[in-house]
Structure formats: structure tokens, C-alpha cells
Amino acid sequence: VQLQASGGGLVQPGGSLKLSCTASGFTMDYYAIGWFRQAPGKEREGVSCISSSDGSTYYADSVKGRFTISRDNAKDTVYLLMNSLKPEDTAVYYCAAVDHSGCSGYGSLVWAWGQGTLVTVSS
């Protein structure tokens, strides 16, 4: 069972990045998938989540309107499109499988973590 996050990099403020999270060893079809991030010196926080049941989404207030989460079950992949990036978005981003089809309480229901991908927003 593995989750592979990719797509991080260095981007200027106002720029965009698209992260991908691909599953191997299990199918994402039955699980909500969440994105989390951890900035230097800070605790890990939930950023976004997408359910498996009806595709409903959740966003932290800090990214609402700028980030878009989506999933392609045929490819066992979840995406996080990040627009209008700010320096405070700099962090290691992790994807995770949630032990539930919905996103309610997803932060405490993670059963598998990806390895993380670094996003740096700087001029």
C-alpha cells in the first residue's frame, strides 16, 4: 500500500502548481483522499479533502477559492490545483487516504500517508 505525491517545486508568488497523488496496492475508489501540509516549525494541517461517495470537497479557509481538489478514480489519482500561490503556502504537502468515504473528521481518520512533496513559493 503506497501513496505517491508529486508535482511540487519552486514557484513565484501568484503562480500555480498542480500536485498529484497516485495510489498503488489499493484502489482509491472507496476512500476519501486528503491533502495536508506542514510548514517549517509548524504543525501539519489539513488543506483539502475529496470524498469517494459523491465527490464532495472540503477546503481550509486559508486556501478556499485558490485551490481545487479533484480525483480520477480510473487512474487512482487525486489532484490539487493550487493557484494564486502565496509565500505562506510554502510547505511539504502530503496526500493521505482516509478510512471513510466522506471527509467529515478526515484529519483524524488517515490510514495511509504519502511521502510528501515540497512546495516553495518565493520570488
Disulfide bonds with the S-S distance in Angstrom:
Cys21-Cys95 2.12
Cys49-Cys103 2.09
